[in-house]
Each structure stands twice: as C-alpha cells, then as structure tokens.
Amino acid sequence: MRHFGHLAPEVRQRLFHQEPREFTADSPARLLAAALGATLYSPATRPRLADDILKQAAQGVVSMVLCLEDSIDDADVEHGEENLVRHFADLAARPGAPLPLLFIRVRAPGQIPDLVRRLGPSARLLSGFVLPKFTGERGLPFLEALESAESAAGRRLFAMPVLESPELLYRESRVETLEGIFRAVDKHRDRVLALRLGVTDFCSSYGLRRAPDMTAYDVQVVASVIADVVNMLGRADGTGFTVTGPVWEYFRAPERMFKPQLRQSPFLEVQAVELRERLIEHAMDGLLREISLDQANGLLGKTCIHPSHVLPVHALSVVSHEEYSDAADILRPERGGGGVMRSAYTNKMNEVKPHRAWAERTLLRAEAFGVARADVGFVDLLAAGIPG
C-alpha cells in the first residue's frame, strides 16, 4: 500500500517530485507510525464490513479501526465480535485484495487474546488493537494482554492507546497521569505504534462541543491537554511517541461539492479561492484549520469518522517542495557541524542544529506522503483525489 496509490501513475507523476513510498504491515514501526494518515473508524457491527474495508482501501484509506467500544451499544458487543470474526474470515478468503492496516478497538483487556484466538488464521490481517481510556494503571493490563496475544498469534501486533480519561484532563491529576502513561508505554515501547487523543471525551467532561467553524485548539481546556501530552509524550529526543490528531465530528461528502467544477476544470485550473469558499460553505474550513494546527503542534495523522475527511488529511500531509528543500539542505552530511544558511527559496533562515529534528521529521513524512512538485499545492492534490 501507499498514499495516493489509488491515483493513476500519470497523475502521481504530475503531482509529485518524490512519490510516496510503498509500505506493508510488516514495514518498520517508525514508517508505519508516520504513514497512518487519516485513521478511519468504523463500528464493528456493520453488516457489510469486509466490503466496506475493501472499498475504503480502494479510495486511499491506509489505516482503519474497527470499533467495539463507544461507537456501538453495550448490548451489541457480542454481535460485534462475531461480526468481526466472520468478516475477517471473508477478507482472508480474498487473497491479493488490497487492505489497509486494520486495528480493533476493544473495551477490556480480555477481549484481546480472545479475539486473536477466535480470528484464527485470519489474525494475520490484523495490525493491532486500540486501547481505550488509557492511563498507567488501566493501560498495563491491556499491554500485557497484547503481549500474550502477540505470542499466540506468532506475529507483531501494535497498540494504539487512546488518551481520553478525566484524570488526564483535570489539572490537579494531569502531570501524575502523564507520568504513569509514560512509564507504561515506555515499558512496551516496541509495540506502541502511536498515541491517540480522545478529545470528544475531554469535551464531555465539561459539557462542551466545538462548533464546525472552531477547532480543538479554540477550546482552551482541551488545547492545554494537547500541549501537555505533546510536551511529555511527543518529544523529539528519542523518548517521545507519535501522537495523532483528534477526531473531527462534522462531515459533508466533498465529491458533491466539487464534481461540477472538476468536470469543467479537472486539474490545475481549479481556483484556490473558489474551492476554499465551497469548503467554508460546507463546514470543511474548520477541519482544514484543525489539520494545520495539528501539524503545527506536533501531531501527525488524525482520527476520522467519515470518508470525506480522508483526502483533506492526506493532501495536507504531503510535504511541499519548499519544506523538502529546506529539510534536505539542513541534513546534508557536510552540515553536521552546524551553522546557518539562507534557504534555497531565499525566504528564511535554516539553522542546522535547532532545525535538525524538524528536518528529520519532515523527511520521514516525505517518505510516507511524498513531496509535491514545486508548482503543486493542496488544492491540486485535493482536486486530483476526488473520485470522478
């Protein structure tokens, strides 16, 4: 699989200076964490789950979470588990079908080994589990269950803890909770792929819900938690983890917005201003701003609950030609001693030592999402990816 792999080769060549790298579920964890992109959540009870997964993979989704937790009723958990087992067997019977990275969001530690056992041979399609309401105390049993299930399955299984508990939100318990989370995930570092933020639960603790023209960063009590999570768990000194962006709750299918335009102007002639006006009109401007703020605040990838969110997340994750030029200059071997130089675009200062971690992170993102050509921007990537 690879990002934008659903586009025709000639379209990718027109868009990318460096195309996204191909990867598999067995690729290095560092690349997989960067390549998660828009992780699409789906209730595990969907009656056509296998077909849904294949459809989303064909449209560019590279990671999915099949949820047995908050997205389904308490009474439907048993049915959801049975549905998962049945549809994993269905997918396993379709050899060669392209699949995204598949994760299961569980409610209790015991579900992890039980599901791996019930999946049987089809567990080879599973990349790991999403662990809800994670704290140091509650999280360790999940991680220990995952370690046991991994041994039984005979394959690598990743954890993606969700940071969403009230203890993390409340100021008086936040630092202690973050320290406990760090100890738990550090002990199991090799199997923790990414940390996910449960902003909906944070808002719930105060009876809040952000409007479609606002971002998580406009809700100050939430923004403060994101800042502290990145501060303590997202450091670039080798001790940190990939932290993904919060869910966006609003949606409108973008193909209904843009198809008439794209028939008239199928590629680069789509006007950025006109496209932006339609995005704003259809409650997408908040999403675009939040994705940009995620990246500015050190988050990579995003939890998504609707397919219409996937393309904007991926388009905004592509490294611009200018970013790539700066990062490559900073990381040249001859720059190892430090120093400062003018950027190739002659519009900024690149200081080797302070900007090195940013450059390394940027080139990793370039591996996962590619580098746009110098004359290609977000609007071009978005327009090219909308189904015809």
N, C-alpha and C positions, 0 to 999 in steps of 0.2 A: 504494500500500500504506500501511497504518498499523497501529500496535499496537492490539490488541483490535478490529480491523476485522472479525474473524470473528464477533463478537457481534452480536446483533440491535440495531438502533438504539435500541429502547426500553430494552434492558438497559444500553447505554452511557450513555444519558441518566440512568438511575437511579444509575449508578456514579460519573459524572464531573461535577465542577464545570466543568472545561475538558477537552474530549475531546482525545486525541492528534491531532497534525497529520498530514495526508496528506503523503507524500513519494514520490519516484520515484528511480530510479537516477541521474538527472541533477540531483537536488537538490544544494544546496551541501554541500561536504565536511564542514563543521562540523556540520550537522544529521545527515548520514549517520553520522558517527563516533559521535555521541551515541545514534543510533537503532539501532545494530547489535543491541543486546539479547543474547539467547541465541543465539550463532552455532553452529548445529548442524553438526557434522562428519559426513560420510558417505563410506565408501570409494567410490572412483570405479568400482569393479568391480561394483557392484550391478546385477543383471540387469534390474530394472525402475526404473532410476534416474529417468527422466523422470516416471513415475507417482509415485514416492516424493517427488520435489520438489514436484509439484503438490499432493499430499496434505498435506505439511507446511505449505505456504503457506496452504492452506485452514484449517489448525488454528492459525494465528497466527505461524508462523515467518517472520521477515523477512530473515534472513541465513543462508546455508549455505556450507560449504566442502566441496568435492568433492576428496577426498584421494588423491594419487598417491604419498604418502610413507610414513610409518610405519604407517599403517593397512592397508597391503597388502603382500603378499610381494614380495620383489625380483624374482621371476620373473614377476610379474603386471603389471609396469609397462606393457609394450606393450599388453597386453589392456585395461588401464585407460584408456590414451589412446584406443584405438579405441572403447571403450565410451562415453567422454565425447563424442567427435565424433558418434557415432551418436545419442546421446540429446539432445544439443544440437540436432541437426537435427530430431529428433522434437518438441522443445519449440517450435522456431521454426515448425513446421508447424501449431501450435495457436494462432492469433492470438487475442489477448484473454484468454488464460489467465493468471490472476494468478501472478506469480513472485516469489520472494524475491530479494534481492541474492545473486548467485552468484559465488563465488571458487573458484579451483583452487589446491590446494597442490601445488607441484612439488618435484622433487628437485634439479634442475640448471638453471642459467640458460638453456641452450639449449632447454629444453622450452618456454619462454615464447613466443618468436617462432614456433617450430614448431607449437605448438598453435593459436595465433591464425591462422596460415596454414591449417591443416587444418580449423579450425572454419568458415572462410569467412564467408558472410553471417550465420551463427548466432552469430558472435562478438559481435553486438550485444546478446546476452543476458548477456554476461559483464561483471561489475563489476571484476574484477581477480584478483590472484594472492597467495597466501600463501607467504612466503619462509622456508624452514626454517633453523634453526641459524644465525641471523643475527649476524654481527659486522661491524665496519667493513671488514675485509679481504675476508671471504667475501661480504658483502652487496652491495658495489658492483657486481660483475658482474650480479647479479640485477636491481638497479635500472636499470642501463644497458640490459639486455635488455628490461626492461619499457618503457623509454622508446622503444626501437626498435620494439617490437611495437605500442605505442600509435599511433605514426605510421602504421604499416602498416594498423592496424585503422580509423584515422580516427575514433576515439572515445576518451574518457577511460577509463583503466584504473588502478585503485588498487593499491597494495602494502600488505600487512599482514605486516611482518616478525615472526618468532617469535623471542623471546629465550629461548634454551634451551641455550646452549653451556656446556661446563665452564669456559671462560675467564671467563665471567660469574659463575659460581658461586664459583670459588676466590678467596679473599680477596686473595692476592698479585697477581692479574691483573685484579681486578674494575674498579677505577677506570679503568685504561688501556683495558679493553674497552668500558666505558660511554662513555668519551670518543670512541673510534673509532666506536661505533654512532651517537653524536650527530652526528659530522661527516658520516657517510654519509646519515643520514635528513634532516639539515638541508639538505644539498645538493639533495635531492629532495623537499623539504617538501611541495610542492603535490600530489605523488602518493602520499604516505604517509598512509593513512586512519587507521590505528591500529597500536599495537604490542601484540603478544600474548605472554603469558608461558607458557613450556613447563615447568610445574612437575613434570610426570612425569619429564622428562629430568633436572631438578635432583635429584630424589629418587634416580633411578637411579645417579647418580654416587657415592652413599653407601650404596647397597643398601637404601634406605628406601621405605616405602609407608604413607601415612597411613590409619588405620582409618576406618570410616564415621562414627564419633562424634567425629572430630577434623577440624580444618580445616588448610589450608596454613599458617596463622599459628601453629599449635601446633608445627609443625616448625621449630625456631628457625633452622636453617641456610637454609631456604627463606624464612622470614619476613624474614631480613636482606637477602636479594637483592631481594625485592619492595620493601622500604623504600628500598634504594639506587636501584632502577630509577625509582621514583616521584620520589625526591629529584633525580635528574639528568635525567630524561626526561619527567617529568609536571608540571613547574612551571606555575603559573597566570599567569606574567608575559609570555606570548606566545611563549616559546621552547619550551614543552612540547608533548607529543603526548597523545592519548587512549591510555591503557593499559588493556587489558581483563583481566578476572579469569581465574584459572587453571581448568583443567578439573576437573570433579567426576566421579569414576570409578564411583560406585555408583548403581544405579537400581532402582526398582520402579514400575510403572505406577500413577499416582495414581488413575485412574478406578476401579480395582478396590478401592481403599481407601474411596472416598467415595461411590460411586454409591448404595449403600443409604441412607446418610444424606441425600443430596441429594434422593432421591425423597420422603423424609418432610419435608424442610425445605429447599426449593430455593434460598433466597436468604439474607436477613439473619439468619434464626433459627439458622443453623449456629453452634454454640457454639465459641468460640475454643479453650477448654481441651480439649474433646473432639477437635477437629481436630488440635491440637498433639500430643496423646497418640498419635494414629494416625501422625502424621508421624514421631515419635520411634521408634515401634514398627517402622516400615518404612524405617528408615535414611535419613530425609529431614531430620532435625533438623540433622545436620552440614552439609548443603547450605544450609539456610536461614541458619545461623550464618555460614557462609563468605561467602554473598552479602552479608550485612550488614557483615561485616568488610571485604570488597572495597570497598564503598562508603565505609566509614569511613576506609579507607586510600588513597582517591583513585582507585580503579579503576572503570571503567564498562563494563557488559556482561560477558559470560562465555562461555568456550569450553564447549560442551556436546556430549556424545557419545550422548545419549539424549533422545527427545522429551519424556519425563516431566520433564526439567529446565527446559523452556522456560517453562512457565507460572509456576513459582515465581520465576524470574529476572525475568520481565516484571512480575509482581504486585508484587514488592519494588522495582521501578524506578519505579513510579508515584509522583509527588510528592504528599505528603499536603497536605491543605488548610492545615494549620498551617505547613508548610515554605513553601508558596506565599505565604501571607500575610506571613510574615517577609521572604522574598526581595523581594516586590513593595514592601513598605514601605521596605526598605533602598535600593532602586533608584529611588525616586521622584525626579524631577528636582530638587525643592526640597531634597533631602538631599545635593546634590552637594558641599556644603562640609564634610560630615562630621557629627559629633555622635553622640549616643547616645539611645535611647528604649526604653521598655518595649514588648514585643511585644503585638500585638492579643490574643493568648491570655493575656496578663498572667502569663507564667510564665518569662520570660527577658529578658535584655538584648540588644538589637540595636545593635551599634556599626557605624556606616556604613562607615568606611574599612576596618577589618580584616575585615569580613564581606562586602565587595563582591564579591570573587572567588567566594566561596561562593554568593552570591545569583545571580550571572550564570550559574554552572554549574547551579544549581537550575532557573532559568527555561529554560535550554536543554533540560534533562531533561524539564521540563514540556511543552515543545513536542513532544518525541518520544514521551513515555509518558502525557501527560495529568496532570491534577490531580484527585485523588479528592474527592468531596463530604465535607463535614465529618464526617458520620456513617458514612463508608465506610472500612474498613481492609483490611489484607492478606487476612484470612480471606474477606471478601466478594468481593474481586477473584479470589481463588483459586477459590472455590466457583462463581462465575459462569462462569469459563472452562473448567471441567472438562466434557468432552463429555457430553451427556445420553445 
